[in-house]
Amino acid sequence: MSKVQLGYLLLCDGHAKVGGKDCVLGIFNRIFAKRFPTTHEQCYLAFELWADPGMHKLSVRIRDTDQNDIVPALGPLDMQITESGQGSGAIQLRGLPLAKSGIYAFVVDVDGVEIGARDLFVEPMPAPQQ
């Protein structure tokens, strides 16, 4: 396998490795905020990669709706791919700054090549209904 492929890319509330398995809790792609700017206190970006066995470099860029990076790039992180060609894990994100409503993109690069992205829809809290 010469091309790196993304098996999954999820935003979730919790992640753990248990018995060699990835356990994810609270998968989401949309959040609501009472006001802006705000922060999302904690979440995880869970992923699965398929690639040639060995060590690879993974990095993540988080962009706002105007394609501006909202934090410095995460990584590069060492990612071990098993002999079967599979690797998985998660990156914990704390205090994610969200300046305004819109679509935020979590863009994953492996070995300097963009392999996929996950969008997060950030919206104002709906007004209470009468």
C-alpha positions as CSV (number, residue, x, y, z in Angstrom):
1,M,0.0,0.0,0.0
2,S,1.7,3.2,-1.1
3,K,-1.2,5.6,-0.6
4,V,-2.3,6.7,2.9
5,Q,-6.0,6.3,3.4
6,L,-8.2,7.7,6.1
7,G,-10.5,5.0,7.6
8,Y,-12.4,7.4,9.8
9,L,-12.1,10.9,11.3
10,L,-14.5,11.7,14.2
11,L,-15.0,14.5,16.7
12,C,-16.1,13.0,20.0
13,D,-16.5,13.7,23.7
14,G,-14.3,10.8,24.9
15,H,-11.7,8.3,23.6
16,A,-9.9,5.4,25.1
17,K,-7.8,2.4,24.0
18,V,-9.3,-0.7,25.6
19,G,-8.0,-4.1,24.8
20,G,-6.5,-2.8,21.6
21,K,-9.8,-1.3,20.5
22,D,-10.6,2.4,20.0
23,C,-13.6,3.3,22.2
24,V,-15.3,6.6,21.3
25,L,-18.1,8.3,23.2
26,G,-20.4,11.1,22.0
27,I,-19.7,11.5,18.3
28,F,-20.7,15.0,17.0
29,N,-20.3,17.4,14.1
30,R,-22.4,20.3,15.4
31,I,-22.3,22.5,18.5
32,F,-24.2,25.5,19.7
33,A,-22.8,28.6,21.6
34,K,-24.7,31.1,23.7
35,R,-22.3,33.9,22.6
36,F,-19.2,34.5,20.5
37,P,-16.3,34.4,20.9
38,T,-16.3,31.2,22.9
39,T,-14.3,28.1,23.5
40,H,-15.1,24.4,23.3
41,E,-13.6,23.1,26.5
42,Q,-12.7,19.6,25.5
43,C,-13.1,17.1,22.7
44,Y,-11.1,14.4,20.8
45,L,-10.3,14.0,17.2
46,A,-10.3,10.2,16.7
47,F,-8.9,8.7,13.5
48,E,-7.9,5.5,11.8
49,L,-5.2,5.3,9.1
50,W,-4.3,2.8,6.5
51,A,-0.7,3.1,5.2
52,D,2.5,1.3,4.6
53,P,3.8,-0.3,7.9
54,G,6.2,1.8,10.0
55,M,6.4,5.3,11.4
56,H,4.5,8.1,9.8
57,K,4.2,11.8,10.6
58,L,0.6,13.1,11.3
59,S,-0.4,16.7,11.7
60,V,-3.7,18.5,12.1
61,R,-4.7,22.0,11.1
62,I,-7.9,23.6,12.4
63,R,-9.4,26.3,10.2
64,D,-12.3,28.6,10.7
65,T,-15.0,29.4,8.2
66,D,-12.6,31.9,6.4
67,Q,-9.9,29.2,6.1
68,N,-7.7,30.8,8.8
69,D,-5.8,28.6,11.2
70,I,-7.3,29.1,14.6
71,V,-4.4,27.5,16.5
72,P,-0.9,26.5,15.5
73,A,-0.7,23.2,13.6
74,L,-0.8,20.2,15.9
75,G,2.2,17.9,15.3
76,P,3.8,16.5,13.5
77,L,3.1,13.5,15.7
78,D,4.7,10.1,15.3
79,M,2.1,7.5,14.1
80,Q,3.0,3.8,14.2
81,I,1.3,1.8,11.4
82,T,1.2,-1.9,12.2
83,E,2.3,-4.7,9.9
84,S,-1.3,-5.1,8.8
85,G,-1.2,-1.5,7.5
86,Q,-3.5,0.0,10.2
87,G,-3.1,2.6,12.9
88,S,-5.5,4.5,15.0
89,G,-5.7,7.0,17.9
90,A,-7.0,10.3,19.0
91,I,-5.8,13.8,19.8
92,Q,-7.3,15.6,22.8
93,L,-8.3,19.2,22.1
94,R,-8.8,21.6,25.1
95,G,-9.9,25.2,25.0
96,L,-10.6,25.3,21.3
97,P,-11.2,29.0,20.4
98,L,-14.3,29.6,18.3
99,A,-14.5,33.3,17.4
100,K,-17.7,33.2,15.4
101,S,-20.3,30.9,14.0
102,G,-19.5,28.9,10.9
103,I,-17.9,25.8,9.6
104,Y,-14.6,24.8,11.2
105,A,-12.4,22.2,9.4
106,F,-10.0,19.7,11.1
107,V,-7.6,18.9,8.3
108,V,-5.3,15.9,8.6
109,D,-1.9,15.6,6.9
110,V,0.2,12.4,6.9
111,D,3.8,12.7,5.8
112,G,3.1,16.2,4.4
113,V,0.1,15.1,2.3
114,E,-3.5,16.2,3.1
115,I,-5.6,13.0,3.4
116,G,-8.9,14.2,4.7
117,A,-10.9,16.6,6.9
118,R,-13.8,16.7,9.3
119,D,-16.2,19.7,9.5
120,L,-17.6,21.1,12.7
121,F,-20.7,23.3,12.4
122,V,-20.7,26.0,15.1
123,E,-24.0,27.8,15.5
124,P,-25.6,30.3,17.8
125,M,-27.9,28.8,20.4
126,P,-31.5,28.8,19.0
127,A,-33.9,31.3,20.7
128,P,-36.2,29.6,23.2
129,Q,-39.7,28.9,21.7
130,Q,-42.6,30.6,23.3
